[in-house]
């Protein structure tokens, strides 16, 4: 009867467990659907983030390409500026050389003017000498010839001086024209270089700012992407866990159904076995009562025999104790006799010696 109640309680507990597992399975299915929708949303958001990241990377590549092109343009402008400076220095050197040459020509012209002045003074002197000299015709002819020679030389020098003056005037005009042209070219180059530098500086600053902003945005998107990947992986892990738990719950539910049927069969078999056992127990109890009476008689006889053996063992122990004491005394006497024998032998050996 007690076993039947236990089996019935077990069946009821299994039924409750099956109901709990069923409700738990429904909850798990609901959670799995929510997780799957959440994972789907994250996948969509992840795809959009990847697309934005790809666009930013393309834009970053374009900006880097533009930045490289601007750097190359800046290098070319710097090279052009160096070339312009070199050309300016070269033209300045040429002008300095022309100026030195012009200065030297001015010195030569001044020297020719001094020479002309000296010749004119000499001509005046010769003319005064010619007016004073009247006595000798030969001397007059010589002086006249010298006079004409000096006049011709003076005329040639004047022509040469005029030619040099005209040449110097033309060179001076060309020199000043070259200086003005160089100044205009240099001013234009300086303005163009300055304007190019300002434009390039603004463009590079703008590109650098946009590149830094893109880099920061790309870094932020990478961080978001990693976080979303982690969230997706965590949700997928949770979904797998819920699915495994759902499978385990379904398995337990199936096992519970099977166990319920098994328990009902076991209950029926146990009931039949219990009835058989009850009949057998009643016959066994009667048989055991008979055996118990017979064993009680045998136990009384055995206890009486045991008491007798116990008394006999006590006497035997007393006899053994006495015999042990007697043996110990005999061993002591033997030891004393052995010692006396050794002393006598020792004394005998001393007397013989």
ABEGO torsion letter per residue (X at the ends): XAAAAAAAAAAAAAAAAAAAAAAAAAAAAAAAAAAAAAAAAAAAAAAAAAAAAAAAAAAAAAAAAAAAAAAAAAAAAAAAAAAAAAAAAAAAAAAAAAAAAAAAAAAAAAAAAAAAAAAAAAAAAAAAAAAABAABAAAAAAAAAAAAAAAAAAAAAAAAAAAAAAAAAAAAAAAAAAAAAAAAAAAAAAAAAAAAAAAAAAAAAAAAAAAAAAAAAAAAAAAAAAAAAAAAAAAAAAAAAAAAAAAAAAAAAAAAAAAAAAAAAAAAAAAAAAAAAAAAAAAAAAAAAAAAAAAAAAAAAAAAAAAAAAAAAAAAAAAAAAAAAAAAAAAAAAAAAAAAAAAAAAAAAAAAX
